[in-house]
Amino acid sequence: MATKKENISKEPYKGVRDFYPEDKFRQNFIFDKWRKVAERFGYEEMGASPLEPTELFEAKTGEEIINEQTYTFEDRGGRRVTLRPEMTPTVARMVAAKKREMSFPTRLYSITNFFRYERPQKGRLREFYQLNADLFGASGADADFETINLAYSIMKEFGVDDSKYEIRINNRKYLTSLLQDFFSLNDDAVYKTSKLIDRRGKISEAEFMEQSKLLLKDKTESFLEVFKVKNLEELEKIDSFFKGNEGIIEMRALFSKLDEAEINNYRFEPTLIRGLDYYTGIIFEVYDTGGENIRSLYGGGRYDNLLEIFGEEAVPTIGFAIGDVPMSDFLETYKLFPKYQSSTDLYICTLGNEFTSKANELAKELRISGLNVVVNLSNKKVGEQIAMAGKKSIPFILCIGQEEINSGRYKVKNLQSGEENDVAFNEIASIVKVDKSK
């Protein structure tokens, strides 16, 4: 006798999300703002497959992501394939492929999904969406400023007050020089110390101290002192090395432009390093100042040498990425999401099945005029149809029966305000559109 099969779980795969209409409404709210601001700055939308050869990410992304966080498998042709954990290597590959046909500077953006196998927690899931914005072919403080100004403008578009977040900035050129030249570490120690700094917030202070002593020995105290300094003026008082450092000069130039633009919620963060291996200059991250969202909301930086892994000459590039998960958490914290409203403008209620054909005729004409219209297909009573339209947050309803067909006039009701208008058919669209635009 065959055994009864267990029911398949209704839950999604761990660490991913289902998007019901209200969830998708919120996500689209975020995406629309991202797209609007990116295009305002002249960025053009691009896209790519989520599947890439694993070697693309092995070349520059970083050991932790590749070894511990990717969805990597062998396809039926024996090729190692990875679901993209980030966009930067992909967009660099695409630019390298068309480099001789492109005009620089080139501004590209994408809004797409990514996959990382890590422990799901607040602000971090296994599948997530990001805005990626990258400026290829421009170097110097003006390009660095444009990128951070774009990131700043996105927050302004959401209506976020500057006091609610801060932009933390550092420079990988400065950090590398600090470890190599000021502390005289070899390449292996530079790499390990960089990774240690990046993990500082993830380990205990005692463990950080212990590992610092192993790497820096008698230079540990000086190392810790340097990383306590929170502004460039204090840093430059420590040693002449800091006054002439190229990375610090670049930060000073950027800070001057931010000051000119009255972008004041930034600061130098000496421990900011960003774990990805391809960064070469300015790096930055954005943080909630309220303390409820402890992870960075987003970040990025300059990666001038990434095209070299494709056998191409280096192209100066800077970019950043914003994830929809931390962005959503932030907007929820500060109650910045709009109230849900259905994409349907009008619900046509019928007083009986015999009026469905006429309702479909009206709906056809109203759709041509630009309205989104749904026609009742149920046997529900009028009161139940009105309740259902309200539950779905459809703003307007009109009902069709014999009286409406005979008179050619319809009562259009706003379900939010309760206001009702008795109008001819050719007036319906204008009433709904006027109210919809408010």
Secondary structure, 3 states (H helix, E strand, C coil): CCCCCCCCCCCCCCCCCCCCHHHHHHHHHHHHHHHHHHHHCCCEECCCCCEEEHHHHHHHCCHHHHHHHCEEEECCCCCEEEECCCCHHHHHHHHHHCHHHCCCCEEEEEEEEEECCCCCECCECCEEEEEEEEEECCCCHHHHHHHHHHHHHHHHHCCCCHHHEEEEEEEHHHHHHHHHHHCCCCHHHHHHHHHHHHCHHHCCHHHHHHHHHHHHHHHHHHHHHHCCCCCHHHHHHHCHHHHCCHHHHHHHHHHHHHHHCCCCCEEECCCCCCCCCCCCCEEEEEEECCCCCCCCCEEEEECCCHHHHHCCCCCCEEEEEEEHHHHHHHHHHCCCCCCCCCCCCEEEEECCHHHHHHHHHHHHHHHHCCCCEEECCCCCCHHHHHHHHHHCCCCEEEEECHHHHHHCEEEEEECCCCCEEEEEHHHHHHHHHHHHCC
